[in-house]
């Protein structure tokens, strides 16, 4: 892993982590818990092969979203309570 270390919270969705990787030009991300401690590492290969979170699921979630402004304030409001499709927490090594 190169410096500076780029990270995502362990609550990030797979597509959010992929976007961070693309924006920062990284192939690996540190995964941090709520306390800011690094709890794992996730690679672009692991995320891109994560087949349980397909474009179909993402498209469905976007179509169910109430609107852009609501998503900015509450980005996970479209998902049912307790539902975390495609989170990076389960992907971190």
Long-range contacts (C-beta under 8 A, 24 or more apart in sequence): 1-28, 1-30, 1-41, 2-26, 5-30, 5-38, 6-30, 7-31, 7-32, 7-38, 8-32, 8-42, 8-88, 9-33, 9-34, 10-34, 10-39, 10-40, 10-87, 10-88, 10-89, 10-92, 11-84, 11-87, 11-89, 12-87, 12-88, 13-53, 13-76, 13-84, 13-85, 13-86, 13-87, 13-88, 14-47, 14-50, 14-53, 14-86, 14-87, 14-88, 14-91, 15-53, 15-58, 15-86, 16-88, 17-42, 17-47, 17-88, 18-44, 18-47, 18-48, 21-47, 29-88, 31-88, 31-89, 31-92, 39-92, 40-89, 40-92, 40-93, 41-92, 41-93, 42-88, 42-91, 42-92, 42-93, 43-93, 46-91, 46-93, 47-88, 47-91, 50-86, 50-91, 52-85, 52-86, 53-85, 53-86, 57-85, 57-86, 61-85
